[in-house]
Amino acid sequence: MIDTVTPSPVQREPDRGALDAPLREPLRFLTTSAPWRGLAYFTVSMVIGWVLFFLYAVIVLLPFAPAWSYGLAKLERRRVAWLGAPEIGDPHPPVSGTLSARAGARLGERATWREVAYSLLLAVLTPIVFLGACLGWVIGLGLVVAPFLDEQVTVMGATVDGVVSQAFWGAVGAVLCAVALYITYAVAALQAAGARLLLSPTEEELLRRVDVLEASRGVLVNSFEGERRRIERNLHDGPQQDLASLSLQLGELQQSLAANSSDETLGEQVAEAQARLERAMSGLRDTVRGVHPQVLDDAGVEAACAELGGAIRVDVIAGDGWERGRRLPAEMEQAMYYTASEAVTNAIKHGGAQQVWITFAAGVLGVSMTVMDDGAGGADPARGTGLAGLVERAEAIGATLTILSPPGGPTTLYWAKAVS
């Protein structure tokens, strides 16, 4: 059985095994690549921090702080992946227009000033953290290499001389280096946590981005629908009218030949031409109806679905809470109609169905449409039967589409959307 449900956006949880690895498995931690990735993260942060320190120190460059903070934030959102954590999402919505218009829009966003705060904190803390890190690493590495130096080394008043003394202080140095790796990783993890706190989108920003994306998808859907209607009008007012006139002329010619001509062969040819023309007009009408049926605009989705029958029987049923002739927003009616139309087409072509039931229902949570056929089932959106496109169309207006099609049938499509 195939069950395709419109996916809902899932917030990616931080990888807890990434940032707290030293606490969970302190001994195994040193045998992994984590401490070295943390050291690389820390080293790059120190380089960036010193650059920021001197940038902020130059007063004349302060007006450009939002610009370099914006660029730094884009890097930092990706760089947390060095520690095995998921990348941070971008809180900025897309903007367009001139450079000054885009800059003005960015300066009006809270996310921009959180980025400035992050870069300022990094600049201020870098000298302090750098001095502490240098002290720890210099002592640890110094004790490790001291036994290999030709000169005598004095540590805490004691001279590193002799095999036992050299081995002892070398071991102390190795332990200090290991501790330095833990501390370095901890500092890197704290910075990554700070980056996630300041550079991640807030719930309000996420909702705003969702609204922008839905609006842009709505514009695309509406533009496609406008183009569909233009094509429908052109087909109806142009070729379809010409073919209808030609059919009438052939009919008149056939009657004239039947009354005034004894050439039966010519009459049969005219009759055959008229039959072929009628079939062409029928196909054109089906095409026009598939592009955008006029009845959808005039009488709504229920009436439009009732005209889908032809090759098979289509029953339109008013389910719970649904009033006959109910009208819905145009984008909903269009999405529901094309879902039903595609379902009927698939039932004929792929399922060998003889009957389709389309049920409309409404309730407190919204409206729904169920399309079920008596075909062979086994419909798979991955096989390019048009079902995947229906799921995307449903998503474009915030609806959901569930497809159940076990082998042997029946195939059921459940379309639903919340309405106010």
N, C-alpha and C positions, 0 to 999 in steps of 0.2 A: 504494500500500500504506500502511496506517495502522499505525503502531507507537507505541503509548502505553505508556510506562514510568513507574512511580511515581517522581516526582522525589525526589532526595535533597537534603538541605539543603546549600546552597553558601555558603561563607564569602565575603563580598564583599571583594575586595581593595581597599586604599586606592588612590585615584587619584593615581599618582605624578606625573602632569602638573599636579596642583594645587599641591602644596607646594613642588616644586623648579622651578617655572616660571622664576624669575629666573636659575637656573643654566643651564638648557637653552637658553633664547632671551633673553639679557639685553637686547638692543636692542628686539626685538618686544614684550617684557614691558611696556614703558612705553606702548605703543599699545593695550593691552587694558584691560579693566575690572578685572583682577586687582589692581593696586596700590591702586586706590580701594576695592575690597572689603577688601583687607588693612588699609587705613587705617581703614575703618569698624569692622572687627573689633577693631583695636588700640584705637580710641577707646572703644568700648563696654567693652572689657576694663579700661581705665584707670578708667572710671566705677565698674564693678563692684568693681575692686580697692580703690579708696578707700573705698567703702561697707564692704567686708569689713575693711579696716584699722581703721576706727573701731568696727566691731562687736567685733572681737577685742580692741581696746584697752579696752573696757568689760568688766571682769572678771566682773561679775554676769551678763553674757549668755553666757558661755562654755558653760554647760550646754546652750544651744540651738544650739551649733555644728553638731551632726549634722543638725538640722532645716533650717537655712538652707543647709548644704552639699548636702543631698539635693535641695532645690529648685534650687540653682545648677547641680548636675550635670545635671539634666534639661534645663536651658537650654543648657548647654555642649555636650551631646551633639548637639543640633540645630544649634548655631551654627557648628560646624566646616564645615557645608555652605556658609557664606559664602565660604570659600576654595576651593570646588570639590571638597572631599573628601566621601566618603560619611558619613552620620550614624553616630554611635556607638550600638551596641546597649545596651539596658538590662540590667545584670547582676542586677537584683533579681527574684527570683521573686514571683509574686502571693501576697499574704497576706490573710487575712480575720480577722474577730473584732472585739473592741472596740478603741478607740483605744490603750489601754495595751498590749493584746496585740500590735497591729501595730507599735507603737513598740518594744516589747521584741524582736520578731522582727527588725526593721531594725537595732537596736543590736547584735545578735548576728551580723550579716553583715559579712564583711571589706570588701565593696564600700562600705559606709557609711563606714568609716574611711579608705579610699582617697579618698573624696569630701571628707572633712574635711581630709586632707593636701593635696589639690588647692586647696581654698579657702584654707588657711593659707599655702601657697606663693604664691598669687596676691596675698594681702594683704601678705606680707612683701616681695615683689619689686616691687610696684607703685610705691612712692615712688622707688626707685632707677631703675627704667626710665622713670618719668614725668619725672624731672629730666633724664636723658640725652636723652629725646625732645624735651623743651621746649628744651633748649640747641641741639640740631641744627636744629630747625624755626625757632626764633627767628632764628638766624644766617642761615640760608638765605633765609627770607622777608624778613628785614631788608635783605639785600643786593639782593634783587629789587626792593623798593619804594623803596630809597634814592634812585635817580635821579629819582624822581617827587616827592620831598619838597622843600619850599622851603628848609629849613634845610640847612646843610652837615653832612655825616656823615663822621666819621673812622673808618677801618678799619685796624687794625694800624699806627697812626701816620700813615697816608696819608689825605689829604682827598679825598673823592669829589666832584670838581669838574671840569667840562668833559665834552665829549661822549665822548672816548676813555675817560676814567676811569670815567664812569658806565656805558658799555657793557661795559667789562671787568669791573667789580665786579657788574654785573647778570648777566653770563654766569656768573661764579663762583657767584652766589647761585642761579641756575637749576640749575647742576650740583649744588650742595649739596642743593637740594630733591629732585632726582632720586635722589641717593644716599640721602637721608632716606627716600624712598619704598621703595627697596630694603631698607634696614635695618628700616623699619617692617614691611614684609611679612615679612622674615626673623624678626622677633620674634613676629609673629602666627603664622607657621608653626611656630615652636618651641613656642608655647603650645598650638597645636592638636595637635602631636605629644605634648606632655605630657598633654593631656586624653585623647588616645587611649590613652596608656600607663596612666594612673591610673583612667580612667572606663570603659574597655572591660571586658566580662565576660571572666574567665579561662576556660580550657578546662574546669576543674572546675565553674565556675558555669554554663557552657553545658550541660554534661552533666546537671547537676542540673535545669536548666530543662527539658531534653528529657525527663527522667524524670517531672517534674511534669506536663508536657503529655501524655505517653503515659498516665500514670495517670488524668488527668482524661478523656481520650478513652476509656480503658478503662471508666471508670465510666459514661460515656454509653452506650457500646455494650452494657454489661451491663444497664443500666436499660431500654434498648430491647428487649433480648432477654427480660427479665422481663415486659415489657408484651406482647410477642408471645405468650409462653407463657400469660399470663392470658387473652388473647383466644382462643387455641386451646382452652383448657380450657372457657371459657364457651360457645364454639360447639359443642364436642363434647358437653358435658353438658346444654346447653339445646336450641337449635333442632334440632340433628342428631338427638338422641334423640326429640324430639317428632315430627319428620318420619318417623323410622323407625317409630314407633308408628302414625302415621297411614297409612303405606304398608301395614302389616299389616292395619289395619282395612279399608282399601279392598280389599285382596286377599280378605279373608273375605267382604266384601259382594259382590264380583264372583262368588265361588264360590256364594254363597247365591242370587244372582239367576240364575245359570246353571242352578241346580237347581230353583228354585221359580217362576221368572217366564218368561213367554213374550214379554216386552217386550225385543226385541233392541236397540232404540235405547238404552234405559236402560243395558243391559249394556255397549254400546259406549262410552257416555259415561263410565261408571265406569272402563272399561279405559283410555280416553284420559287421564282424570284421574290414574290410577295411573302411566301412562307419563310424564306431565309431572312428577309428584312424584319419580319415579325420576331424571329428568334434573336436577331441582332438587337432590336429594340428592347426585348425582354432582358437580355444580358446587360444592356446599357442601364436600364432601370435598376437592376440589381446592383450595378456598380455605383450608381448615384446614391442608392439607399445605403450602401456600405460606406460611402464617403461621409455623408452627413444627411440623414433623412429629414425631410421637411417636417414630417409629423412629430419628430422629436421636439422641434421648436414650438409647434402649434399645440400639441396635445400632451406632451410629456413622455417620460420614459416608459410608463405602463403601456400606452397606446403604441409607441414605437416598437416595443418588444412583441406586441401582439401581431405585428406585421412581419415578424421574422419567419413565420411558418411558410411553407411552400412545398419543399421536397419532403418535409416531415411535419408531423403535427406538433404545434407549440401551444401549450396551455398556460395562460397567465393567471395566477392565483393571488387574491388579496388575502394576505395572512394577518396575524394578530396585529391590531392597532393601525392597519393600513386602510386609508380611505380611498375609494375609487376616484381616479382623476387627480390625485394629489400631485402638486408641483414641488420640485426641489430646485436648489440653485443649479444654474446651467452646467457648471463644471461637474457636479455630482451626477446629473442626468446623463451627461456625455460619457463619463467613466462607466456608469452602470450599464448603459446601452451597449457600449463596445465590448464590455465584459460578456454580456449575454449574447451578443452577435458572434463573438469569437467562440464562445462555448457551443452555440448551435452549429457553427461551421465545423468545429472539431468533431462534434457528435456525428455529423453526416460523413465527413471525409475519413475519419480515423476510427470512430467507434461503431459505425454501422447502426446507429440508433434509429428507431422508428418514432420516438416521441420524446419531447422535452417539456419539463415543468419549470416554470419561472415563478417563484413566490416572493412577493414583497411583504415586508413587515416593518413595523415601527414601534418604538417604545421610549422609555425615559432616557435610555442610554444613546439612542440614535436610530438610524434606519439600516435595514439589511436587505439583501437580495440573495436568494438561493436558486441556483440553476442546476437541475438534475436531469440526467438522461437515462435511457434504458439500454445504452450501448455496451460495448465489450470492455470498457475501462482501460486501465494501463496507461493513461495519459501521463507523460513525463515532461515537465517544463524544460529539462535539459536537452530534449530532442528537437527543440526548435518548432514546437507546435503553436507558438504564439502565446502560450501561457505565461512565460517569463515576462513578456512585454506587458501582460495584464497586471502582473504583480507590481511592476514598476509604475504603471499608470495609477494603480491604487495608492502606492506610496506617494506619488506626486501631489495628491490632494489630502494626504493624511488618513487614508482609509487602509483597511487590511483585507487581504484576500487569502482564503484557505482553500486548498485544492485536495480533494480526496478522490483517488482513482485506483482502487484495487483491481488487479487482473480479474476479468470476468464481469466487472462493473458493479454498481453503477458509478458514473463520474459525477461528483458533486462539487460545485464551486460556491463558496460562501463569502459574500462581499459585505463589508460592514463599515460604517463610519458614524462617529459621534456628531450630533448636530445640536445646536443650542435652541 
